[in-house]
Amino acid sequence: MREAEFLSYKDGYFTFLFENGEELIFDEVHPRVLKQFDLKNDKSLINKSFKITFVEVYEDNDEDFVIYRVESLKPL
């Protein structure tokens, strides 16, 4: 679990800024997380810090293609 700040939701992608300065774009957010935090519409969540857990999902037929999915968020 790492700390990250939610920056934006745009064109189906969720952007987070991590404590080390790394910006990561997530293709997916677990539906359970979206039920808890409306990252798509709630502007008050922008610049909010969270403890974040995520996974990298590799395509079976293309090891170079990876998507990032948020598995859990806990507000700080």
C-alpha positions as CSV (number, residue, x, y, z in Angstrom):
1,M,0.0,0.0,0.0
2,R,1.4,3.4,-1.0
3,E,0.4,7.0,-0.6
4,A,-1.0,8.9,-3.6
5,E,-3.0,12.0,-4.4
6,F,-5.9,11.8,-6.8
7,L,-5.3,14.3,-9.6
8,S,-8.0,13.7,-12.2
9,Y,-10.4,11.6,-14.2
10,K,-10.4,12.2,-17.9
11,D,-11.4,10.2,-20.9
12,G,-11.8,7.0,-18.9
13,Y,-8.4,7.3,-17.1
14,F,-7.7,8.0,-13.4
15,T,-4.4,9.8,-12.6
16,F,-2.7,9.6,-9.3
17,L,0.5,11.3,-8.0
18,F,2.6,9.2,-5.7
19,E,4.7,10.4,-2.8
20,N,7.9,9.8,-4.8
21,G,6.7,12.3,-7.5
22,E,5.7,9.5,-9.9
23,E,2.5,10.1,-11.8
24,L,0.6,6.9,-12.7
25,I,-2.5,6.6,-15.0
26,F,-4.9,3.8,-14.1
27,D,-7.1,2.2,-16.8
28,E,-9.5,0.7,-14.3
29,V,-10.8,1.1,-10.7
30,H,-12.5,-1.8,-9.0
31,P,-16.3,-1.3,-8.9
32,R,-16.2,-1.6,-5.1
33,V,-13.9,1.4,-4.9
34,L,-16.1,3.5,-7.3
35,K,-19.1,2.7,-5.1
36,Q,-17.2,4.2,-2.1
37,F,-15.5,7.1,-3.9
38,D,-17.1,8.7,-7.0
39,L,-13.8,9.5,-8.7
40,K,-15.6,10.2,-12.0
41,N,-17.9,13.0,-10.7
42,D,-17.0,14.2,-7.2
43,K,-14.6,17.1,-7.7
44,S,-14.0,17.3,-4.0
45,L,-11.8,14.2,-4.3
46,I,-9.3,16.0,-6.6
47,N,-6.0,16.6,-4.7
48,K,-7.2,14.3,-1.9
49,S,-4.6,11.9,-0.5
50,F,-5.2,8.1,-0.2
51,K,-3.5,4.9,0.7
52,I,-3.7,3.0,-2.5
53,T,-3.4,-0.6,-3.5
54,F,-3.2,-1.5,-7.2
55,V,-2.3,-4.3,-9.5
56,E,-0.7,-4.6,-12.9
57,V,-2.6,-6.8,-15.3
58,Y,-0.7,-8.2,-18.3
59,E,-2.4,-9.3,-21.5
60,D,-1.9,-13.0,-22.1
61,N,-0.9,-12.6,-25.7
62,D,1.2,-9.4,-25.2
63,E,3.6,-9.1,-22.3
64,D,4.4,-5.5,-23.2
65,F,0.8,-4.4,-22.7
66,V,-0.1,-3.8,-19.1
67,I,-3.1,-2.0,-17.5
68,Y,-3.1,-0.7,-14.0
69,R,-6.2,-1.2,-11.8
70,V,-6.9,0.4,-8.4
71,E,-7.9,-2.3,-5.9
72,S,-8.5,-0.2,-2.8
73,L,-8.4,3.4,-1.6
74,K,-8.3,4.6,2.0
75,P,-8.4,8.3,2.7
76,L,-5.6,9.8,4.7
